[in-house]
Amino acid sequence: MSHVPQIKIPATYMRGGTSKGVFFNLTDLPQAAQVAGEARDNILLRVIGSPDPYGKQTDGMGGATSSTSKTVILSKSNEPEHDVDYLFGQVAIDKAFVDWSGNCGNLTAAVGSFAISNGLVDPSRVPENGIATIRIWQANIKKTIIAQVPMTDGEVQETGDFELDGVTFPAAEVQVEFMSPVDASEAMFPTGNLIDELDVPGVGTFKATMINAGIPTVFLNAKDIGYEGTELQDAINGSPEALERFETIRAYGAIRMGLIKDVSEATGRQHTPKVAFVSPAAAYVSSSGKQITPDDIDLNVRALSMGKLHHAMMGTAAVAIGTASAIPGTLVNLAAGGGERENVTFGHPSGTLKVGAEALVENDEWRVNKVIMSRSARVLMEGNVRIPGDSF
């Protein structure tokens, strides 16, 4: 019996924020995968090592968590006044499914670096030393993101002393600006309310802030669902009952937000919406052993991604947190103490994160100009990934 040999695909393995993934230049992919479709999905699944019934992704580049089962495809931008098009694919671990419905805010921090190093940015826009302002078109959600990438002697600077909770080693700071995360034509609050009563059959009825900023997110009060808001991963991920409960809440939240019409559709939309729970500032010990005090933060936030409590915070969810915190009356804002604010520092399982938002009222409706946060990024490995030639 003959077997098809493996093929090589140029790729770069990168960390961006508290996530990591496999980055591709669009033109390096096999011809069949340069357009959306089954061939592209099958290639990315095989690269990452999914579907894996063992849940380990041992036979691929994935790390068996939502933060490490990610792929990125970049190309020179077709959009005016943009440098690079950024397409993100969240790869399911135990299913043959790639979710293209949302962005990865953490990996956004690595997009500018890859784009510069791989010749996707006009050299005239990249200084020899200083900061390169890279204009990113986020193709999944049709939004503009600005990344401020440090340059030293004509090369992207990756090392530095910026520390990011959830990442072990310091690196160079990359400021990321999510521009107009909610279009004027879209409803920031799909239900029209800052707070709703979300009825979840078989689970309960909860106060919820459902917001579409950065990524569709359902915010709940921790106490309403039986938590303190200071929990670490094991407290949630170690309980199948808790995870099933959160998934049910997510499904009914998706219906209320108009993302799906029936709960059965939720399994085909794993990446969005996110579910998060908030509580007032309280002390806890982070997963790294760092003591977090109430003076360090404005509130606590815990969020689930791809069915599990995230080890830190998704970048896109941080955009939602920053936006909601700036709007008086949301659950996030109230947990932070209420009132008007331009930034918020929140506690998550790995530590803390500060995010700023420019929000204002226009024609009796809230609008957000941009959300800003600092991340870091680093190339971990570059070369080729290999997959069996008959994978697609």
ABEGO torsion letter per residue (X at the ends): XBBBBBBBBBBBBBBBEABBBBBBBAAABBAAAABBEAAAAAAAAAAAGOBBAAGAGAABABAGBAAABBBBBBBBBABBGBABBBBBBBBBAABBBBBAABBBAAAAAAAAAAAAAAGABBAAABBABEBBBBBBBBAAAGBBBBBBBBBBGGBBBABEABBBBGBABBBBBBBBBBBGABBAABBABAAGBABBBBBBBGAEBBBBBBBBBGBBBBBBBAAAAGBAGABBAAAAAABAAAAAAAAAAAAAAAAAAGABABAAAAAABAAOBBBBBBBBBBBBBBAAGBBBBAAABABBBBBBBGGBBBABBBAAAAAAAAAAAABBGBAAAAAAGEEBBABBBBBBAAEBBBBBBBBBBBGGBBBBABBBBBBBBBBABBEBBBBBAAAX
